[in-house]
Amino acid sequence: MSGHLRSLAIVIAICAAGGLLAPTLQRSDVRAAPEAAKIPSIRPAAAIHPSSSGPRIWYAAGHYPELSLPDGRREVVHSVLNIAKPMHFGDFVWNDERIPQGRVWVRVDLDRQILSVFRDGHEIGSAVVLYGGEKYATPAGSFTILRKDQHYYSRTYDAPMPYALRLTDDGVAIHGSSVREGWATHGCIGTPLEFARLLFTVTNKGDRVVVLSGQSGQKKT
């Protein structure tokens, strides 16, 4: 999917389907996930200014779309990243140039295996992620970051989980991982290591993370 077509797809998805559209990752081991959630609705934008050459797509002032999230909140979207190439396992994009400081929140789409980071209404990061399979499903819902631990090490799984952002009391977190096709987690959300570092630097305890449950699964490792 070219950058222009991907950007157009994002616009169509936001205006019609209510979510950021990212490439669906094709695998031979797709299985049904334990839960599926409705795609959140969105108020259509009346006007946009797409650009195939700039780093992001801007919505016209006064016509910003609003994401309606499962917990009842609405999030205004001022712009989204204009990703210029298809995203594969291990890929991410980060661009926060000239984006003002402001409240950060994270949206995780398990079906498309895409995590999006927003600051002050602007998407500043997007990455392909790993998540849990059927036995260790990643929970869907609205969470807050309970704790940050740059050098976290899991004694349960005898594995490093760098730049961990704890979401639940029983250990579900977003953390740096080796994001490869066919791999899964034990319920956490794994991101490329450098992306995890960037995400760690812009988030704070108490920031909101919304996880939308998906319709595809992965093999356990």
N, C-alpha and C positions, 0 to 999 in steps of 0.2 A: 504494500500500500504506500503510494507516494505521500510526501508531506502535505501537498495541497489536498489530495483526496482524503487523507486522514483528518486534516483540519476541517474539511467540509463535512466529513462524517461526524466529527465532534459537534459541530453546529447543529446538524440535523438531529443528532441524538439528544442534545440538550433541549432543543425546541419541541421535539416530538415524543421522545421516549423517556426523558428525564434522567439521563446519566451521561457521564463522560464516556465516549466510545473509544476503545483501544483495540488493537488487533487481537482477535481470538486465537489463542495458541493451540495449534493442531497437534494432537498426540494420538498414538494408537492404543493407549491404556486408559481412555476416558471411561469413568464410571459415574453412577449417580451419587451425588452428595447427600448427606443425611437430611438436610433441610434446604428449602428454597424460599426466598423472600420476594415480595413484589418489588419491581423496580420503582424507586421513588419518583413521584411526579414533580413537574417543574412548571413554573409560569413562563410561557414563551417570551423570547426577546423580540421586540418590534423591529429592531435594526441592529446590524452588526457591521464591522469593518474587517472582513477577512483579509489576510495578507499571506501570500505564498513564500515571501522572502524574509519577513521579519521573524523574530523568535517567538512571538505570541499572537493570538487572535484577540482583538479588543472588542468589547461590546459598547455600543453607543451610550453616552451619558443619558440617564433618564430611562433607559430601556434594558437595565440589567436583569438577566434571568435570575430566578430564585430556586435553589434546590430544596425540595420538601423532603426532609429526612425521616426515617422510621420513628424517631423519638418525638416527632411533632415540631422540631425546630425548622426554620428556614434559613438557608445560607445564600447570600447574594454572591453572584459570580461576576467579577469585572472583566476577567480575561482568563484564557487558557493557553497552555503551551502549544506552539505550532511545531510539532515534531516532524522532522524532515525525512525520516527513514523508518522502515518497519522495526518494531522492537521485538527482540528475541530474549530467551532466558539469559540472565546476567546483564541485560541492558538497562540503562536508566538515562534520564535527562534531568538536568538541574539548571535553572536560570532564574535568579532573583535580582538581576540588574535593574536598578531604578524602581524596584518594588518597595513601597514604604514599609516601615516596621508596623506591626499590628498583630492582632490575634491570629494564632495558627490553629488549624484543625486538619485532620487527616481523614481521607476517604479510601477504604479498601474494598475493591470489587473482586470477590473471590471467584466469580464465574469467569471473568476475563483475566484474572491473576494480575491485576493492576492496582497499584497504590498511588494515590494523588495527594500532594501536600498543598494546602492553600494558606496564604498569608494576606491578611487585609483584603480578602475577596479575590486574590489572584493565585492561579495555580503556579507554583514555583518548582515543583518536582514531580516526576512520574517514573515509576519503576515496575518491572516485572518481578513478581514475588512468588515465594513458595508458601504453602499452607498445609494444614493437617488433612489426612485422608479420613476414611470412614471410621476407623477405630479411635483415632485421636482428632476428632473434628475440631476445626477452629470455630469458636463461638461467634455468632452474629449478634449485632446489637450496637448500642451506643455506650462507649466507655470513656473514662478519663485516665490519663497517665498517672499511675499511682506512685511510681518511683523510676528514677533514671540510674543506670549503673553502666559506666563505660567499659568496665573490665569484668563483667559478670561471667561466672563459670558455673555451669549446671552440674551439681554433684549427682543428681538423679540420672542424667544421661551421659555423664563424664565427657562433657563437650563445652567448648567456649561459646559464649553468646554475646559477642562484643556490641557495645552501644545499645544495650537493652533498654527498652521502654516498657515497663511492666503495666499490663492492662487489667489483670485479675489477681485475686489473692492466691489462686492455685497455680500461678506461674505462667499464664499466657502472656506473651510479650512480642513486640516487634524488635528484631535484632538482626545484626549482620550475619550473612550466611553465604554458602556457596550455592548460588541459584542455578541449578542445572535441570535439564529436561529429565522427567521420570522420577525426580526426587520429591520428597514431602517432609513435613515437620511432624512433631508430636503435639500439634495444636497451635504452635506459635506462627507468626508471620515473618518469614525470612526474606531479607532484602540484600542486594549486593552490598559488600562491605563499605565501599566509599559512600554509597548512597545512605547507608545507615549512619555513617559518621556525620554527613551533612544534616540529616534529619535530627540527629541527636543535638546538634548545635543550635537549631532553631526552635526546638520544642521545650516546653517547661512542664513541670508537674502540674496537673490539673487541666492540661489541654485536652480537647475532645478528639476521640478517634471513633469513626463510624465504620462498622464492618458489615457489608452486605453479603448474605450467604449466597453461595453459587450453586451451579447445576452440574459441575464436573468435578471429578476427583483425581487423585494421583496414587501411584503405587507407594507403599511404605518402603523405607530404606532400612 
